[in-house]
Amino acid sequence: MMRDCPIKDYVCFKCGKVGHMAKDCNVRNTQVRGIQKVDRPTVAGRVFALTGIEAETPSELVKGKGKVDGNDVSILFDSGASHSFISYECVARLNLVGSSLCVNLVVSTPTLGSILTFEVCFRCPVEVEGRCYKVNFFCLPLSDLDVILGMDWLSANRILIDCSERRLIFPTVEHERFISRAGPVSISPYRMAPAELSELKK
């Protein structure tokens, strides 16, 4: 599956260049981070909030705390986000390993129009309310937010958002047993291109 869409080299989340990690980067933080111009297929995504302030208003958004790779992070649970995202600052701070995809993800936002990213952190260990998961994070310039867990994560783990109480509803043990007896359930996270699905399902 990966032969059709190979992962590129490491991507630096300070300068945006391929071939080294942020912890080894000699570029000063004050320099503007650029996007390398590489021809890639384009797929679409969306997100409702890019900043902590934007996340305060909509009732369908829930803010909370959790851990990524054992480190405390702020998390926005967003049922309107097509994918899960992580801030560039958080990636650099936690020294996470990023990869460059062979597709561009064009993310529609309510305030900044469309933002392009091709950088992803695969299978990051995430802990939410004592439960552990592996998450593929696309990288975005988030402000006052470390992580957004979107519909891909919510649907794959059958987690609901109680909008009125602003809390998460996790599946019960009885519900999980019922699902296992009923047979496997395939839930596609919105409408993704085949190449992108191949990356996320590895």
Secondary structure as GFF3:
##gff-version 3
##sequence-region A 1 202
A	DSSP	three_ten_helix	2	4	.	.	.	ID=ss1
A	DSSP	three_ten_helix	22	24	.	.	.	ID=ss2
A	DSSP	beta_strand	42	46	.	.	.	ID=ss3
A	DSSP	three_ten_helix	54	56	.	.	.	ID=ss4
A	DSSP	beta_strand	61	68	.	.	.	ID=ss5
A	DSSP	beta_strand	71	78	.	.	.	ID=ss6
A	DSSP	beta_strand	85	87	.	.	.	ID=ss7
A	DSSP	alpha_helix	88	94	.	.	.	ID=ss8
A	DSSP	beta_strand	99	109	.	.	.	ID=ss9
A	DSSP	beta_strand	113	128	.	.	.	ID=ss10
A	DSSP	beta_strand	131	140	.	.	.	ID=ss11
A	DSSP	beta_strand	147	149	.	.	.	ID=ss12
A	DSSP	alpha_helix	151	156	.	.	.	ID=ss13
A	DSSP	beta_strand	160	162	.	.	.	ID=ss14
A	DSSP	beta_strand	167	169	.	.	.	ID=ss15
A	DSSP	alpha_helix	173	182	.	.	.	ID=ss16
A	DSSP	alpha_helix	194	200	.	.	.	ID=ss17
###
